[in-house]
Amino acid sequence: MELVKLTHENIDQEHICCAISSNKDIQVISKKKWLKERLDEGLVFLKGNVRGKCFIEYIPAEYAWAPIQADGYMYINCLWVSGQFKGHGYSNLLLDACIQDSKEKGKKGLVLLSSKKKMGFLADPKYMGYKGFQTVDTAEPYFELMYLPFEENALLPHFQDSVRRQEGSMPEGFMLYYTNQCPFTAKYVPILEDMAKARNAVFQSIHIRTREDARECPSPFTTFSLFYNGQFVTHEILSEKKFDKILVSKGL
């Protein structure tokens, strides 16, 4: 498989894997705008030359939209190989390309967000462990910060203190933190807001627009994190059906 790197010159023509519809689609518009603003910060979006989910996205950790401290590392936003592309070694191909690129750029290692067990939108802990990654920090309820050092005695990455300040620091009702790093938030956040309004549920959404605000987020996963009465509910971007179940469970 040939790998394609997104640039300012080709981003308008290339699809972005997780959203492959028209450039006029709100999901594509929001994601490509977010990517364009990150390219000059060192973000790399590397994908297979196929129409489907087969890509890796990474950025110098100093510019990561995540509440982490990992200066000198490269932060992997997303590694996603799905469907018909599984089982062909493409995850290894993409990750190895990231490792080689990061070493050439003099990075101390790689860091990414995972979980105690495999969960959607987070790196697979079993696969990452197989590739040599280790858990270096944890955050409730199930988040794990994993890293792959390139040099001995490298300073260990860790979560910011903001992820320890969840309970008691939020108003009652639903509180949603999200960014445009994932195209699906552009579609589903307005849907969830309308559903909550129709059920008279207190729902506040906080659109994170800068990495500085992202680094102060109370959840490690800034792309989408939902709280209720200060308690973490989920990091998985919700469909109408899934959010309806949550509303029902809260008596709404």
PyMOL commands that set and color helices and strands:
alter all, ss='L'
color gray80, all
select helices_A, chain A and resi 26-39+61-63+83-85+90-104+125-130+161-164+184-198+211-214+240-249
alter helices_A, ss='H'
color red, helices_A
select strands_A, chain A and resi 3-5+44-48+54-60+68-69+74-81+109-115+134-139+143-149+158-159+174-178+203-207+224-228+231-234
alter strands_A, ss='S'
color yellow, strands_A
deselect
rebuild
show_as cartoon
